[in-house]
Amino acid sequence: MRTLARALFIAFLSFSTTIVWTQATAPAHPFTLIRGYVKDAVTHAGIEHVIITLERETSGYVGQAETDQQGNFTFNAPGQEIFRVSVRPPGYEGESRRVDLRTASSDYVNFELRPTKRREAAAVSEDSLGPRDASIPERAWDEYVKGHHSLADKDVDASVRHLQKAIKTYPSFGQAYAALGLAYIAQNKLSDARTALEKSIELDPKNAPSYITLGMLLNSGKEYAEAEKKLSRGLQLNPNAPQAHYELSKTYLAMQRWQDAEVHAHQAITLRPDLAPPHVVLGNLALRKGEKGTALKEFQEYLRLDPNGPMAAGAQQMVERLGSSPAH
């Protein structure tokens, strides 16, 4: 349960690429592809409007791409050479990656950028807190802000105290209940988290993250019918939430609704190509269909994306088992 609580806490602390090619020369090969994802290493959220620079290792600048709202970017047909992909957005430490497309047709590059100290100090901004309703008393809002700061600093007990004070001052504070649910998850108090999230939804029926987080909790308790309702509503409000699609794929897998599970697992990967867990769902679905070769590839892809993840041991066992048996 602690592993689940940690995963839920990390997942919800914070889920079409616009290409701005300024290409120096025509692409050398029409079928090569470089895709990637840029996220904040602290909040794990994708960073939008980040400029990515592509250079040939031997001859320099090729072009640029800009990340979309989820932090994804794409370079289409850059050629069959060795490239350097670099990112240096304001407020973050710059990084670069070497990509060799001489023998591979595509590659995926994942950047987890560390904020500079100045940005870390201002990580919890007014924007990240959400809009302040005029009816919320200043004292309640101040406690809510402190609760967010404490949660970001991983001082969960202090976060709970501040958020409880915010709610006591203003009992209709839906945003504070949503944050309190996250804090309770971090404390592994899943029953209290459920109560807080349900109250958040009651006060703010359009709060997509609360529906999605509650759906994750219901999944963990094997309440799949209720989980489906909450996750589906969360996706109605925010169709581009990759974690919600993944959770719903788990729900449908447990309910033996195989086709629905597959659709949502693929959608999660489409929205977040570096999200590893949906590959385990797809691996299990492939095994059910008797497609051992496909299952092997899915478990291998999970290990490539998250070699030390919570499902790594099980995925490795499946790789070893499938790798030693004939594929169908």
RADANOR-V741105 format. One record per residue. RES is the residue in one letter. PHI is phi in degrees with one decimal (999 if undefined). OMEGA is omega as a letter, one per 30 degrees, with the letter a starting at -180 (none if undefined). Layout:
res = <RES:RES>
phi = <PHI:PHI>
omega = <OMEGA:OMEGA>
This chain:
res = <M:R:T:L:A:R:A:L:F:I:A:F:L:S:F:S:T:T:I:V:W:T:Q:A:T:A:P:A:H:P:F:T:L:I:R:G:Y:V:K:D:A:V:T:H:A:G:I:E:H:V:I:I:T:L:E:R:E:T:S:G:Y:V:G:Q:A:E:T:D:Q:Q:G:N:F:T:F:N:A:P:G:Q:E:I:F:R:V:S:V:R:P:P:G:Y:E:G:E:S:R:R:V:D:L:R:T:A:S:S:D:Y:V:N:F:E:L:R:P:T:K:R:R:E:A:A:A:V:S:E:D:S:L:G:P:R:D:A:S:I:P:E:R:A:W:D:E:Y:V:K:G:H:H:S:L:A:D:K:D:V:D:A:S:V:R:H:L:Q:K:A:I:K:T:Y:P:S:F:G:Q:A:Y:A:A:L:G:L:A:Y:I:A:Q:N:K:L:S:D:A:R:T:A:L:E:K:S:I:E:L:D:P:K:N:A:P:S:Y:I:T:L:G:M:L:L:N:S:G:K:E:Y:A:E:A:E:K:K:L:S:R:G:L:Q:L:N:P:N:A:P:Q:A:H:Y:E:L:S:K:T:Y:L:A:M:Q:R:W:Q:D:A:E:V:H:A:H:Q:A:I:T:L:R:P:D:L:A:P:P:H:V:V:L:G:N:L:A:L:R:K:G:E:K:G:T:A:L:K:E:F:Q:E:Y:L:R:L:D:P:N:G:P:M:A:A:G:A:Q:Q:M:V:E:R:L:G:S:S:P:A:H>
phi = <999:-64.2:-62.6:-62.9:-60.9:-64.9:-64.5:-64.7:-62.5:-67.0:-64.6:-116.9:-68.1:-100.2:999:999:-50.3:-92.1:-92.9:-122.4:-55.3:-127.2:-73.2:-76.3:-138.7:-67.0:-61.4:-81.3:-151.4:-78.7:-111.8:-86.1:-154.9:-123.9:-118.4:-168.3:-147.8:-118.3:-137.3:-78.0:-68.8:-91.4:-89.9:65.2:-92.5:-65.4:-110.2:-91.1:58.9:-95.4:-87.0:-107.0:-106.8:-114.8:-131.5:-76.4:-64.0:-96.6:-123.2:92.4:-57.0:-115.3:179.1:-135.9:-138.3:-119.7:-71.9:-88.8:-64.7:-94.2:90.6:-85.9:-146.2:-143.9:-115.6:-90.0:49.4:-74.7:124.3:-109.8:-143.3:-96.4:-122.1:-121.6:-103.1:-129.2:-142.8:-143.9:-74.7:-58.5:88.0:-131.3:-75.9:-70.6:-144.5:-145.4:-133.5:-95.5:-124.9:-108.0:-106.7:-70.8:-118.7:-110.1:-85.2:-153.8:-153.2:-120.8:-121.5:-111.7:-108.7:-114.6:-90.6:-84.0:-65.9:-67.8:-58.3:-64.9:-69.9:-59.6:-64.9:-111.2:-61.7:-94.9:-94.8:-61.0:-62.8:-70.1:-80.6:89.4:-69.5:-94.6:-71.0:-62.1:-79.5:-79.3:-60.7:-59.3:-62.8:-65.7:-63.6:-60.4:-67.6:-61.8:-61.5:-62.2:-62.6:-65.5:-59.3:-64.4:-65.3:-63.2:-85.0:64.3:-95.6:-68.1:-60.4:-65.2:-59.9:-60.3:-61.4:-64.6:-68.6:-64.9:-65.4:-60.7:-70.6:-63.3:-70.5:-137.3:-62.1:-96.3:-85.1:-61.5:-62.0:-68.4:-63.8:-62.2:-66.4:-64.2:-59.3:-64.0:-64.1:-64.9:-61.0:-63.7:-87.7:66.8:-98.5:-71.4:-66.8:-64.5:-62.5:-62.0:-61.4:-65.4:-68.0:-63.0:-67.6:-59.6:-66.7:-60.4:-80.4:-138.0:-65.1:-108.9:-86.8:-58.0:-58.1:-67.0:-61.1:-68.3:-63.6:-63.8:-61.0:-63.8:-64.0:-64.9:-58.6:-63.8:-91.8:62.3:-95.2:-70.0:-63.3:-71.0:-60.7:-59.1:-62.0:-68.7:-67.2:-64.7:-66.7:-59.9:-74.7:-62.6:-80.0:-142.6:-65.4:-102.7:-95.7:-61.4:-64.3:-67.0:-62.2:-63.6:-61.5:-68.4:-63.9:-64.9:-58.7:-68.6:-61.5:-66.3:-88.0:62.0:-100.3:-62.4:-64.0:-63.8:-60.5:-65.8:-59.1:-74.4:-64.5:-65.6:-66.3:-59.8:-69.3:-60.9:-75.3:-137.4:-60.3:-93.1:-79.5:-79.1:-55.2:-58.8:-67.9:-68.9:-58.9:-65.0:-63.4:-66.7:-66.0:-64.0:-61.2:-61.3:-84.8:78.3:-96.2:-65.9:-63.2:-65.5:-59.7:-59.1:-63.4:-67.5:-67.3:-64.7:-67.4:-57.7:-65.7:-66.3:-79.0:-144.7:-63.9:-113.5:-72.1:-65.1:-105.2:-63.9:-63.5:-65.6:-63.7:-64.3:-62.2:-66.7:-60.9:-65.3:-68.4:-72.6:-68.5:-100.1:-120.0:-63.4:-82.0:-115.1>
omega = <l:l:l:a:l:a:l:a:a:a:a:l:l:none:none:a:l:a:l:a:l:a:a:a:l:a:a:a:a:a:l:a:l:l:l:a:l:l:l:a:a:a:a:l:l:a:a:l:l:l:l:a:l:l:l:a:a:a:l:a:l:a:a:l:a:a:l:a:l:l:a:l:a:l:l:l:l:a:a:a:l:a:l:l:a:l:a:a:l:l:a:l:a:l:l:a:l:a:a:l:l:a:l:a:a:l:l:a:a:l:l:a:l:l:l:a:a:l:l:a:a:a:a:a:l:a:a:l:a:a:l:l:a:a:a:l:a:a:l:l:l:l:l:l:l:l:l:l:a:l:l:l:l:l:a:a:l:l:l:a:a:a:l:l:l:a:l:l:a:a:a:a:a:l:a:l:l:l:l:l:l:a:l:l:l:l:a:l:a:l:l:l:l:l:a:a:l:l:l:l:l:a:a:a:l:a:a:a:l:l:a:l:l:l:l:l:l:l:a:l:l:l:a:l:l:l:l:a:a:a:l:l:l:l:l:a:l:a:a:l:a:a:l:l:l:a:l:l:l:l:a:l:l:a:l:l:a:a:l:l:a:l:a:l:l:a:l:a:l:a:l:a:l:a:a:a:l:l:l:l:a:l:l:l:l:l:l:l:l:a:a:l:l:l:l:a:a:l:l:l:l:a:l:a:a:a:l:a:a:l:a:a:l:l:l:l:l:l:a:a:a:a:a:l:a:l:l:none>
